[in-house]
Amino acid sequence: MDDPRPAPVSNMPDYTVSEISGAVKRTLETTFGRVRVRGELTEVKRYPSGHIYLSLKDEGAKLSGIVWKGSVARLGMVPENGVEVIATGRITAYSERSSYQLIIERMEYAGVGALLAKIEMIRVRLAAEGLFDVARKRALPGLPRVIGVVTSERGAVIQDIKITIARRFPTCILVWPVPVQGEGAAERIAAAVAGFDAMPADGALRRPDVLIVARGGGSLEDLMAFNEEIVVRAVAACRIPVISAVGHETDTTLIDFVSDRRAPTPTSAAEMAIPARADLVADLAQKGSRLVGALNRFAQERRLRLSQVERGIPDLPALLGSARQRLDDRAERALLALPSLVARRRVVLTSIERRLPEGASLTAGRWETLRDRGLRLRLSAPGLVAVRRAGLEMASQRLGGAVRRAVVVLRGRAERVTGRVSEAPLRAALREARAHLAGMAGRLEGASPMALLERGYVYVTTPAGVPVTRAASVKPGGRLRLHFGDGDVDAVAQGSAAARERAARAAQEALDL
């Protein structure tokens, strides 16, 4: 049985799920139209579509966030887990999941602490890879022909570098202009370093010998592009020696750790890259003078040593002449001694022969034993003399032949010695000695007073030979000797012209009186 009572009526309207979700979304977007949210990045994930999904968290809550593909390039930084940031965007709701999220348009580091934390995180990771090792650093070239500069084309940095290089040693400069801060600066700087490194060493546009990466001073946020990992890795991979000159002297960036040299200012970087021409010229002049002095000392020492050796060398021509004379004397004496020896031996034999009795035969004690063919012969006294004489003649002939052969051998040796002595070194030494003697003779002739006399001068002395050098020392009536080039002439002095004039005036005054 149906209930006759009417159905209860409610004053609350009915909403669909879509209506509620739309209302919540409109409320969020109206109330939080554009907000800045501070938090730590977490769950950062880049999708193939190009969108970035992430979350912002603090001690008590977590907020989902999205960076659309079109906003990634304008974001201002690369999102990384663990970095505290301030995200700027708008709150919206996602109806299908009944959740709200932050559509991020801009992102920046949340103060210096966050930046330093990120820099330290990158530094620790790259240091562990060995990118900051001292062993990797290379020496700068002494005199580069081309200097590459990566910096902004506007500003005082490039002008300071140009002026410094032109003042110290003008050379070719290649500038690769890049933005030094802001969005995309790190990528452009890394591309410039890699571009310089990819240039051919012998191409039409020569690859730089040294590279300067520079910018002026600024805040930590302004210098953040030089702390990015992409820039540090590009400098580490560069084959060209790199000088970093980022910020002022107190500023330090990660590129300073990986570069080969760090300069406190861009001007100092230019001074490191090229030496001063004046210093090079002065150093070259100093080394040249030292080299010339060393060569002069070396030549002087060698000349002195040569003189000492020359004094110790005997007079080879004189020695050769003496040896030749002795050889001729010995040969002549040997030729004369042989006939004398034969004559003396003959006289002795003759005297022995005369003392022997004529016709007497040898006794048993006077037997001569001859061992030629094993026979013993009994000789008479005349036969013995004949045998001795024949032996003496044969010995004389052998001795004469030996003496003649010795003379021939000695003469041949003398000729060979003469040939060796007369070689080029001896001739050169003789020529040098003759030239030295001729020079000394010329100098002696030039210093001789006789050469002056040949040109019309007169050498005046007293009869005793004492030189007269002062006119005041000559007294009237004094005897002098005038030496001309072809002989001497005796003269009598009449006094000086002044003395004669004084005497004439005195005589004239006496006559006047």
MARRO-665424 format. One line per field, with one value per residue (C-alpha): residue number from 1; x, y, z; residue in one letter. Coordinates in steps of 0.001 Angstrom, whole numbers. Layout:
pos <- (NUM / ...)
xx <- (X / ...)
yy <- (Y / ...)
zz <- (Z / ...)
code <- (A / ...)
END
This chain:
pos <- (1 / 2 / 3 / 4 / 5 / 6 / 7 / 8 / 9 / 10 / 11 / 12 / 13 / 14 / 15 / 16 / 17 / 18 / 19 / 20 / 21 / 22 / 23 / 24 / 25 / 26 / 27 / 28 / 29 / 30 / 31 / 32 / 33 / 34 / 35 / 36 / 37 / 38 / 39 / 40 / 41 / 42 / 43 / 44 / 45 / 46 / 47 / 48 / 49 / 50 / 51 / 52 / 53 / 54 / 55 / 56 / 57 / 58 / 59 / 60 / 61 / 62 / 63 / 64 / 65 / 66 / 67 / 68 / 69 / 70 / 71 / 72 / 73 / 74 / 75 / 76 / 77 / 78 / 79 / 80 / 81 / 82 / 83 / 84 / 85 / 86 / 87 / 88 / 89 / 90 / 91 / 92 / 93 / 94 / 95 / 96 / 97 / 98 / 99 / 100 / 101 / 102 / 103 / 104 / 105 / 106 / 107 / 108 / 109 / 110 / 111 / 112 / 113 / 114 / 115 / 116 / 117 / 118 / 119 / 120 / 121 / 122 / 123 / 124 / 125 / 126 / 127 / 128 / 129 / 130 / 131 / 132 / 133 / 134 / 135 / 136 / 137 / 138 / 139 / 140 / 141 / 142 / 143 / 144 / 145 / 146 / 147 / 148 / 149 / 150 / 151 / 152 / 153 / 154 / 155 / 156 / 157 / 158 / 159 / 160 / 161 / 162 / 163 / 164 / 165 / 166 / 167 / 168 / 169 / 170 / 171 / 172 / 173 / 174 / 175 / 176 / 177 / 178 / 179 / 180 / 181 / 182 / 183 / 184 / 185 / 186 / 187 / 188 / 189 / 190 / 191 / 192 / 193 / 194 / 195 / 196 / 197 / 198 / 199 / 200 / 201 / 202 / 203 / 204 / 205 / 206 / 207 / 208 / 209 / 210 / 211 / 212 / 213 / 214 / 215 / 216 / 217 / 218 / 219 / 220 / 221 / 222 / 223 / 224 / 225 / 226 / 227 / 228 / 229 / 230 / 231 / 232 / 233 / 234 / 235 / 236 / 237 / 238 / 239 / 240 / 241 / 242 / 243 / 244 / 245 / 246 / 247 / 248 / 249 / 250 / 251 / 252 / 253 / 254 / 255 / 256 / 257 / 258 / 259 / 260 / 261 / 262 / 263 / 264 / 265 / 266 / 267 / 268 / 269 / 270 / 271 / 272 / 273 / 274 / 275 / 276 / 277 / 278 / 279 / 280 / 281 / 282 / 283 / 284 / 285 / 286 / 287 / 288 / 289 / 290 / 291 / 292 / 293 / 294 / 295 / 296 / 297 / 298 / 299 / 300 / 301 / 302 / 303 / 304 / 305 / 306 / 307 / 308 / 309 / 310 / 311 / 312 / 313 / 314 / 315 / 316 / 317 / 318 / 319 / 320 / 321 / 322 / 323 / 324 / 325 / 326 / 327 / 328 / 329 / 330 / 331 / 332 / 333 / 334 / 335 / 336 / 337 / 338 / 339 / 340 / 341 / 342 / 343 / 344 / 345 / 346 / 347 / 348 / 349 / 350 / 351 / 352 / 353 / 354 / 355 / 356 / 357 / 358 / 359 / 360 / 361 / 362 / 363 / 364 / 365 / 366 / 367 / 368 / 369 / 370 / 371 / 372 / 373 / 374 / 375 / 376 / 377 / 378 / 379 / 380 / 381 / 382 / 383 / 384 / 385 / 386 / 387 / 388 / 389 / 390 / 391 / 392 / 393 / 394 / 395 / 396 / 397 / 398 / 399 / 400 / 401 / 402 / 403 / 404 / 405 / 406 / 407 / 408 / 409 / 410 / 411 / 412 / 413 / 414 / 415 / 416 / 417 / 418 / 419 / 420 / 421 / 422 / 423 / 424 / 425 / 426 / 427 / 428 / 429 / 430 / 431 / 432 / 433 / 434 / 435 / 436 / 437 / 438 / 439 / 440 / 441 / 442 / 443 / 444 / 445 / 446 / 447 / 448 / 449 / 450 / 451 / 452 / 453 / 454 / 455 / 456 / 457 / 458 / 459 / 460 / 461 / 462 / 463 / 464 / 465 / 466 / 467 / 468 / 469 / 470 / 471 / 472 / 473 / 474 / 475 / 476 / 477 / 478 / 479 / 480 / 481 / 482 / 483 / 484 / 485 / 486 / 487 / 488 / 489 / 490 / 491 / 492 / 493 / 494 / 495 / 496 / 497 / 498 / 499 / 500 / 501 / 502 / 503 / 504 / 505 / 506 / 507 / 508 / 509 / 510 / 511 / 512 / 513)
xx <- (0 / 1479 / 2453 / 8 / 2381 / 4210 / 8015 / 10284 / 11557 / 15306 / 16519 / 20087 / 20603 / 21945 / 25362 / 26969 / 30592 / 31634 / 29836 / 31590 / 35001 / 34428 / 33374 / 36457 / 38670 / 37149 / 37484 / 41138 / 41980 / 40094 / 41490 / 45041 / 45330 / 49141 / 51312 / 54934 / 55544 / 58753 / 59758 / 62199 / 61995 / 61270 / 59969 / 61275 / 60542 / 60734 / 58323 / 58981 / 56338 / 58653 / 56561 / 58158 / 56241 / 57497 / 56518 / 57296 / 57538 / 58360 / 58190 / 54408 / 52977 / 53636 / 52289 / 52297 / 53573 / 53772 / 56020 / 54512 / 56757 / 56414 / 57545 / 60613 / 62855 / 61697 / 61960 / 65283 / 66938 / 67040 / 64897 / 66812 / 65808 / 66836 / 67125 / 65103 / 63367 / 60692 / 58225 / 55973 / 52692 / 48993 / 46954 / 44545 / 42615 / 42789 / 39194 / 39860 / 41882 / 40185 / 43589 / 45021 / 48438 / 50702 / 51256 / 54827 / 55908 / 59080 / 61507 / 64423 / 66691 / 65436 / 68245 / 71991 / 71837 / 70047 / 72487 / 75462 / 73954 / 73508 / 77016 / 78505 / 76552 / 77866 / 81400 / 81508 / 80221 / 82660 / 85598 / 84906 / 85261 / 88708 / 87782 / 89482 / 92777 / 95917 / 97527 / 94972 / 95964 / 98130 / 100731 / 99869 / 101722 / 104602 / 103591 / 100148 / 99391 / 95590 / 93644 / 90007 / 87594 / 84181 / 82235 / 79499 / 80099 / 78692 / 80245 / 83628 / 85081 / 85894 / 87204 / 89535 / 90887 / 91439 / 93195 / 95449 / 96503 / 97127 / 99269 / 101337 / 101777 / 99304 / 98001 / 94912 / 91775 / 88734 / 85590 / 82655 / 79830 / 77541 / 75085 / 76817 / 73714 / 70075 / 68149 / 70180 / 73494 / 75158 / 74292 / 75606 / 78871 / 79433 / 78703 / 81235 / 83983 / 83249 / 83141 / 86582 / 87912 / 86443 / 88211 / 91007 / 94543 / 95685 / 92491 / 91771 / 90614 / 93290 / 92270 / 93169 / 96278 / 94692 / 91080 / 89710 / 86227 / 85324 / 82558 / 82315 / 81291 / 77798 / 75739 / 75800 / 72671 / 74294 / 77355 / 75318 / 75773 / 79489 / 78594 / 76475 / 77674 / 77432 / 79914 / 82356 / 82354 / 82848 / 85936 / 87283 / 86925 / 88533 / 91994 / 92903 / 94383 / 91603 / 91891 / 88804 / 88147 / 84644 / 83577 / 85844 / 88794 / 86609 / 84145 / 84677 / 82819 / 83173 / 84794 / 87735 / 88419 / 88438 / 90257 / 94014 / 94561 / 92307 / 92548 / 91018 / 89855 / 89532 / 92495 / 94630 / 93516 / 94769 / 98081 / 98393 / 97585 / 100222 / 103616 / 104721 / 106726 / 109021 / 109852 / 110615 / 112872 / 114726 / 115106 / 116319 / 118858 / 120111 / 120458 / 122166 / 124719 / 125343 / 125785 / 128210 / 130173 / 130310 / 131473 / 134141 / 135388 / 135360 / 137289 / 139786 / 140342 / 140775 / 143154 / 145210 / 145255 / 146258 / 149109 / 150293 / 150132 / 151896 / 154767 / 155034 / 155162 / 158778 / 160045 / 159233 / 161228 / 164285 / 163920 / 163516 / 166599 / 168631 / 167429 / 168254 / 171707 / 172361 / 171207 / 173549 / 176398 / 175753 / 175515 / 178753 / 180556 / 179269 / 180497 / 183903 / 184188 / 183853 / 187035 / 188948 / 187842 / 188824 / 192196 / 192911 / 191951 / 194173 / 197118 / 196619 / 196503 / 199590 / 201512 / 200417 / 201360 / 204864 / 205512 / 204737 / 207764 / 207760 / 206892 / 206054 / 203072 / 200621 / 201280 / 198749 / 197671 / 197123 / 194699 / 191603 / 188462 / 186042 / 182566 / 181513 / 180256 / 181811 / 185450 / 188683 / 191360 / 195020 / 196015 / 199356 / 200003 / 199678 / 196426 / 195038 / 195779 / 194085 / 190994 / 190799 / 191245 / 188446 / 186106 / 186999 / 186216 / 182811 / 182002 / 183060 / 180722 / 177794 / 178418 / 178583 / 175266 / 173614 / 174842 / 173552 / 170160 / 170000 / 170810 / 168038 / 165540 / 166486 / 166230 / 162795 / 161659 / 163046 / 161125 / 157907 / 158440 / 159080 / 155851 / 153847 / 155364 / 154644 / 150938 / 148217 / 148354 / 152049 / 151491 / 148565 / 150651 / 153492 / 151092 / 149563 / 153031 / 154096 / 150889 / 151386 / 155021 / 154012 / 151388 / 153869 / 156404 / 153787 / 152908 / 156609 / 157196 / 154242 / 155596 / 159152 / 160283 / 162222 / 158932 / 158056 / 161435 / 160664 / 157622 / 159674 / 159953 / 163289 / 164497 / 166615 / 169208 / 172327 / 175672 / 175595 / 172306 / 169968 / 166572 / 165655 / 161907 / 161659 / 162667 / 163380 / 166128 / 168114 / 170558 / 171901 / 175094 / 174276 / 175283 / 172490 / 172248 / 169346 / 168380 / 166761 / 165446 / 168625 / 171250 / 172310 / 173268 / 175064 / 173737 / 174293 / 171277 / 170718 / 168131 / 164378 / 162584 / 161333 / 164880 / 166170 / 163423 / 164256 / 167972 / 167161 / 164976 / 167747 / 170314 / 167976 / 167410 / 171178 / 171702 / 168926 / 170626)
yy <- (0 / 3286 / 5921 / 8762 / 11226 / 13528 / 13095 / 15378 / 18415 / 19572 / 23113 / 21926 / 21732 / 18630 / 18864 / 16512 / 15448 / 17544 / 20568 / 20172 / 19683 / 22721 / 24821 / 23798 / 24533 / 27971 / 28740 / 27760 / 29661 / 32718 / 32748 / 31765 / 33312 / 33695 / 32572 / 32050 / 28801 / 27950 / 24342 / 21569 / 19824 / 16125 / 13466 / 15454 / 13571 / 14674 / 12918 / 12198 / 14793 / 17460 / 18233 / 18092 / 16678 / 17331 / 18018 / 20793 / 19795 / 21247 / 19887 / 19484 / 19066 / 18308 / 20081 / 18604 / 20755 / 20721 / 22591 / 22506 / 21953 / 25525 / 26900 / 24686 / 26959 / 30037 / 28367 / 30024 / 26876 / 23115 / 21426 / 18900 / 16822 / 18216 / 21845 / 24458 / 26795 / 29431 / 28452 / 31047 / 29946 / 29396 / 26864 / 24686 / 21469 / 18167 / 16943 / 13358 / 12709 / 15250 / 16855 / 20298 / 21239 / 24160 / 25089 / 26465 / 29234 / 30479 / 28956 / 30375 / 29276 / 30015 / 32275 / 31927 / 28828 / 26867 / 27997 / 27084 / 23724 / 23000 / 24214 / 22057 / 19056 / 19506 / 20169 / 16988 / 14882 / 16301 / 16167 / 12479 / 12045 / 13702 / 16785 / 19104 / 17176 / 19278 / 16676 / 17489 / 21153 / 22198 / 24913 / 28054 / 28694 / 31142 / 33316 / 32432 / 33449 / 33406 / 34059 / 32961 / 34836 / 33573 / 36460 / 38954 / 41186 / 44104 / 45457 / 46435 / 42914 / 42466 / 46026 / 45497 / 42303 / 43969 / 46980 / 44837 / 42549 / 45497 / 47169 / 44099 / 42264 / 42854 / 39536 / 38025 / 37758 / 35577 / 36496 / 34087 / 36253 / 34527 / 35611 / 35371 / 35113 / 34273 / 31610 / 29420 / 31122 / 27920 / 26026 / 28860 / 29094 / 25339 / 25418 / 28243 / 26355 / 23201 / 25233 / 26693 / 23223 / 21778 / 24312 / 22812 / 23605 / 24404 / 25708 / 29080 / 30288 / 29057 / 27390 / 29533 / 28621 / 29732 / 30372 / 33017 / 32553 / 35832 / 38015 / 40894 / 40809 / 40100 / 38286 / 34544 / 34224 / 36206 / 33944 / 30743 / 29947 / 29306 / 26833 / 24635 / 21128 / 21464 / 24357 / 22609 / 19451 / 21449 / 23170 / 19837 / 18276 / 21238 / 20537 / 24229 / 25642 / 27650 / 30737 / 31501 / 35123 / 35176 / 37913 / 39824 / 38527 / 37307 / 35458 / 31717 / 29491 / 25853 / 26793 / 28133 / 24622 / 22909 / 25577 / 25456 / 28909 / 31199 / 34968 / 37338 / 39765 / 39753 / 42157 / 39725 / 36928 / 38903 / 39500 / 35756 / 34879 / 37064 / 38275 / 41907 / 42618 / 45031 / 42361 / 39854 / 42340 / 43188 / 39526 / 38722 / 41556 / 40375 / 36778 / 37971 / 40011 / 37094 / 34779 / 37155 / 37525 / 33771 / 33272 / 35930 / 34331 / 30918 / 32218 / 33986 / 30848 / 28745 / 31337 / 31308 / 27536 / 27451 / 29840 / 27625 / 24547 / 26426 / 27292 / 23620 / 22368 / 21904 / 23486 / 20672 / 22023 / 22482 / 18977 / 17561 / 19388 / 18129 / 14569 / 14762 / 16141 / 13398 / 10795 / 12091 / 12201 / 8640 / 7386 / 9071 / 7779 / 4270 / 4353 / 5617 / 3181 / 31 / 538 / 1573 / -1580 / -3739 / -1995 / -2520 / -6167 / -6561 / -5010 / -7392 / -10390 / -9252 / -8893 / -12338 / -13790 / -12320 / -13798 / -17313 / -19430 / -19947 / -23479 / -24555 / -26664 / -26477 / -28531 / -30788 / -27897 / -25628 / -27808 / -25913 / -27890 / -27119 / -28480 / -27777 / -31179 / -32878 / -32914 / -32022 / -30429 / -29812 / -26386 / -24786 / -21255 / -19563 / -21447 / -20306 / -16692 / -17098 / -18561 / -15763 / -13154 / -14646 / -14674 / -11076 / -10050 / -11752 / -10114 / -6759 / -7196 / -8214 / -5277 / -2851 / -4152 / -3923 / -333 / 673 / -912 / 843 / 4165 / 3608 / 2704 / 5712 / 8054 / 6660 / 7229 / 10763 / 11446 / 10118 / 12235 / 15229 / 14533 / 14265 / 17366 / 19403 / 18621 / 21247 / 21808 / 22725 / 24935 / 26603 / 27139 / 28586 / 30871 / 32052 / 32661 / 34588 / 36663 / 37354 / 38320 / 40575 / 42255 / 42799 / 44142 / 46561 / 47734 / 48107 / 50023 / 52292 / 53005 / 53608 / 57263 / 56582 / 56278 / 59821 / 61087 / 59747 / 62051 / 65215 / 65322 / 65955 / 64311 / 66742 / 65620 / 66936 / 65719 / 63201 / 61747 / 63218 / 64090 / 67818 / 68232 / 71890 / 75056 / 76729 / 74198 / 75324 / 78107 / 80435 / 79010 / 75491 / 72596 / 70377 / 67262 / 67041 / 63515 / 63260 / 60215 / 59796 / 60989 / 63394 / 67116 / 69107 / 72623 / 75589 / 77153 / 80875 / 81097 / 81347 / 83967 / 85733 / 85919 / 87345 / 89958 / 90961 / 91256 / 93379 / 95724 / 96067 / 96914 / 99454 / 101097 / 101286 / 102994 / 105447 / 106436)
zz <- (0 / -1077 / 1463 / 1024 / 2603 / 170 / -412 / 1670 / -159 / 328 / -112 / -1203 / -4953 / -6575 / -8387 / -10762 / -10325 / -13281 / -11839 / -8487 / -10168 / -12354 / -9392 / -7411 / -10373 / -10899 / -7219 / -7137 / -10272 / -9087 / -5587 / -6528 / -9945 / -9885 / -6981 / -5938 / -4122 / -2259 / -1758 / -2498 / -5861 / -5829 / -8229 / -11221 / -14434 / -18067 / -20404 / -24111 / -24931 / -23499 / -20394 / -16950 / -13985 / -10476 / -6896 / -4424 / -783 / 2590 / 6133 / 6155 / 2645 / -1002 / -4086 / -7588 / -10416 / -14199 / -16617 / -20066 / -23067 / -24251 / -20878 / -20434 / -22515 / -20543 / -17152 / -16194 / -14779 / -15093 / -12404 / -10283 / -7303 / -3933 / -5034 / -3158 / -5583 / -5859 / -8567 / -10149 / -11774 / -11287 / -9283 / -11195 / -10636 / -12502 / -12546 / -13603 / -10440 / -8194 / -7494 / -7750 / -9131 / -9908 / -13535 / -13362 / -15714 / -14015 / -11538 / -9616 / -6828 / -3345 / -2147 / -1982 / 144 / -2545 / -5208 / -3088 / -2312 / -5998 / -6854 / -4120 / -5332 / -8882 / -7641 / -5572 / -8441 / -11010 / -8597 / -8075 / -11853 / -11780 / -13816 / -11318 / -11004 / -11264 / -13533 / -16260 / -16445 / -19386 / -19745 / -21686 / -24982 / -24740 / -27709 / -29132 / -32703 / -32239 / -29018 / -28743 / -26455 / -25295 / -23806 / -24528 / -27509 / -25517 / -22384 / -21061 / -20841 / -24520 / -24744 / -21785 / -23363 / -26746 / -25245 / -23049 / -25898 / -28241 / -25571 / -24679 / -27992 / -30853 / -32185 / -33804 / -31603 / -32423 / -30463 / -30103 / -28709 / -26197 / -23504 / -20141 / -17944 / -18114 / -19913 / -22311 / -21438 / -20226 / -23409 / -25591 / -23633 / -23853 / -27599 / -28097 / -26271 / -28272 / -31491 / -30935 / -30119 / -33336 / -35593 / -37780 / -36700 / -40266 / -41799 / -43380 / -39966 / -37597 / -34343 / -31302 / -29341 / -26056 / -25014 / -22614 / -21097 / -19425 / -18041 / -15595 / -11981 / -10695 / -8122 / -7591 / -9709 / -12529 / -12537 / -12313 / -16022 / -15375 / -12612 / -14855 / -15498 / -19278 / -19259 / -16915 / -19045 / -22252 / -20794 / -19513 / -22980 / -24781 / -26257 / -26165 / -22914 / -21222 / -18991 / -16896 / -15974 / -14512 / -12105 / -9784 / -7796 / -4927 / -7189 / -7683 / -10127 / -11092 / -14399 / -12366 / -11027 / -14415 / -16475 / -16945 / -15431 / -13384 / -13734 / -11171 / -13898 / -17707 / -17923 / -15959 / -18303 / -21303 / -19522 / -18856 / -22465 / -24160 / -22914 / -23105 / -26244 / -24414 / -21843 / -24598 / -26406 / -23189 / -22279 / -25791 / -25659 / -22278 / -23449 / -26642 / -24708 / -22361 / -25347 / -27051 / -23826 / -23357 / -26939 / -26536 / -23326 / -24964 / -27976 / -25724 / -23649 / -26792 / -28244 / -25041 / -24979 / -28635 / -27901 / -25038 / -27243 / -30041 / -27698 / -26747 / -30359 / -31587 / -34762 / -37182 / -40172 / -37963 / -36518 / -39991 / -41211 / -38264 / -38817 / -42522 / -41752 / -39199 / -41718 / -44394 / -41886 / -40699 / -44271 / -45269 / -42167 / -42819 / -46428 / -45286 / -42363 / -44481 / -46613 / -43487 / -41703 / -44668 / -44902 / -41196 / -41419 / -44450 / -42623 / -39687 / -41989 / -43829 / -40577 / -39460 / -42796 / -42567 / -39143 / -40291 / -41471 / -45186 / -46214 / -42658 / -42154 / -39309 / -36203 / -34582 / -32352 / -35334 / -37102 / -38147 / -37929 / -40663 / -40205 / -43768 / -45067 / -41987 / -43350 / -41432 / -43623 / -42810 / -44118 / -44471 / -43212 / -46631 / -47225 / -43880 / -44736 / -48098 / -46465 / -43909 / -46619 / -48730 / -45732 / -44967 / -48536 / -48402 / -45057 / -46472 / -49457 / -47224 / -44896 / -47816 / -49191 / -45779 / -45313 / -48741 / -48043 / -44658 / -46316 / -48884 / -46136 / -44002 / -46977 / -47816 / -44227 / -44336 / -47541 / -45993 / -42882 / -45124 / -46993 / -43775 / -42274 / -45373 / -45260 / -45067 / -41244 / -41404 / -44419 / -42683 / -39541 / -41617 / -43490 / -40227 / -38759 / -41868 / -41774 / -38063 / -38704 / -41600 / -39400 / -36595 / -39091 / -40423 / -36929 / -36081 / -39281 / -38507 / -35028 / -36260 / -36229 / -39427 / -41313 / -40207 / -41420 / -44896 / -44998 / -44405 / -40611 / -38871 / -35671 / -33600 / -31027 / -29400 / -30720 / -27859 / -29173 / -26518 / -28085 / -28143 / -27505 / -26317 / -28151 / -24812 / -24096 / -27174 / -26451 / -29134 / -30551 / -29368 / -31591 / -32911 / -35066 / -37568 / -38553 / -42019 / -43752 / -45821 / -43333 / -40552 / -40698 / -37961 / -37287 / -34951 / -33228 / -33647 / -30896 / -31113 / -33219 / -30124 / -28727 / -32010 / -32040 / -28482 / -29379 / -32444 / -30408 / -27818 / -30496 / -32078 / -28736 / -28151 / -31515 / -30775 / -27575)
code <- (M / D / D / P / R / P / A / P / V / S / N / M / P / D / Y / T / V / S / E / I / S / G / A / V / K / R / T / L / E / T / T / F / G / R / V / R / V / R / G / E / L / T / E / V / K / R / Y / P / S / G / H / I / Y / L / S / L / K / D / E / G / A / K / L / S / G / I / V / W / K / G / S / V / A / R / L / G / M / V / P / E / N / G / V / E / V / I / A / T / G / R / I / T / A / Y / S / E / R / S / S / Y / Q / L / I / I / E / R / M / E / Y / A / G / V / G / A / L / L / A / K / I / E / M / I / R / V / R / L / A / A / E / G / L / F / D / V / A / R / K / R / A / L / P / G / L / P / R / V / I / G / V / V / T / S / E / R / G / A / V / I / Q / D / I / K / I / T / I / A / R / R / F / P / T / C / I / L / V / W / P / V / P / V / Q / G / E / G / A / A / E / R / I / A / A / A / V / A / G / F / D / A / M / P / A / D / G / A / L / R / R / P / D / V / L / I / V / A / R / G / G / G / S / L / E / D / L / M / A / F / N / E / E / I / V / V / R / A / V / A / A / C / R / I / P / V / I / S / A / V / G / H / E / T / D / T / T / L / I / D / F / V / S / D / R / R / A / P / T / P / T / S / A / A / E / M / A / I / P / A / R / A / D / L / V / A / D / L / A / Q / K / G / S / R / L / V / G / A / L / N / R / F / A / Q / E / R / R / L / R / L / S / Q / V / E / R / G / I / P / D / L / P / A / L / L / G / S / A / R / Q / R / L / D / D / R / A / E / R / A / L / L / A / L / P / S / L / V / A / R / R / R / V / V / L / T / S / I / E / R / R / L / P / E / G / A / S / L / T / A / G / R / W / E / T / L / R / D / R / G / L / R / L / R / L / S / A / P / G / L / V / A / V / R / R / A / G / L / E / M / A / S / Q / R / L / G / G / A / V / R / R / A / V / V / V / L / R / G / R / A / E / R / V / T / G / R / V / S / E / A / P / L / R / A / A / L / R / E / A / R / A / H / L / A / G / M / A / G / R / L / E / G / A / S / P / M / A / L / L / E / R / G / Y / V / Y / V / T / T / P / A / G / V / P / V / T / R / A / A / S / V / K / P / G / G / R / L / R / L / H / F / G / D / G / D / V / D / A / V / A / Q / G / S / A / A / A / R / E / R / A / A / R / A / A / Q / E / A / L / D / L)
END
